[in-house]
């Protein structure tokens, strides 16, 4: 039986698993150091307290139990050896015939005093989102209890004004504004600073989205800093590239990512961002039995333009990689990956969003409803599969 090992229960990893397991001549092992698939596209709601953490995860063990030819291995990847076709894990070794790398990326953080790390966080992980949520809840509680504390300035810096940074800043500011209004308190001392390295937020996205997003952030009272970068961190101040210094009490890193550290030793070609270069079929340029998908890969559309690391491109690359594995086993021609961005959906605080599907543009509450519907289309089938997998596991134990 052909053994396919998938590293990472990410959007791309799950998409690859669901497609490749259809071939009954394939045995699949999914490896992840977390027992869950984190729905990162809904992380902004978790941070702002609009949802519970269990609504943003999919259990990987019960998901895999739904399939007869799939096994989940809860373990950490330590080293990949392409010569022996083995993956060294924290609890042993997994041999493979074909490997799919779907480990995604991690938040790129500045070098700074270790103490600052206690007052900062990335937002790509469930742990980071929960840390931010707890921090904001504690901050509100302290301001409610202490009139003196409520009058003190409090600065939050969001480093990076791409999709994640804008969603977090908008949701967070809306969260604070709503809290202070409902409790008749002033939020004038709380400042959220969004740092954009280019001349606008959401640089590179359609003009209407940029304009709508900017207006919404202004209305929420988010402080936008454009054409500048965080060049250094000095104690609890950020030193900007334009010379400005902004004090902060908490910082969120949303301005950049880097490949998962466990992949740094993999000897195959990368681009200047550290992403792995892949061929037209999503295979490593050095090893035809290794497919690299999602954020870890340098993904391009059919015109050769680089695509941003999104859940959408990760899912499409996972499906295409799985399809080519099946085609290889059937000895048929491989299919060139045809990746593209079909649309953009951005949450902008509360029940407000903007959606651009190229043929239609919607903003406000209606866009929010559409975005929530899109999210449910993705996660509800997975929850149903995990439920069926749970029933199978329970029946096996009883049997």
Secondary structure by P-SEA (a helix, b strand, c coil): cbbbbbccccaaaaaaaaaccccccbbbbbbbcccccccccaaaaaaacccccccccccaaaaaaccccbbbbbcccccccccccbbbcccbbbbbcbbbbccccccccccccaaaaaaccccccaaaaaaaaaaaaaaaaaaaaccccccbbbbbbbccccaaaaaaaaaaaaaaaaaaaaaccccccbbbbbbbccccccccccaaaaaaaaaaaaaabbbbbccccccccccccccccccbbbbbcbbbccccccccccccccccccccccccccccccccccccccccccccccccccccccccccaaaaaaaaaaaaaaaaaaaaccccccccccccbbbbbcccccccccccccccccaaaaaaaaaaaaaccaaaaaaaaaaaaaaaaaaac
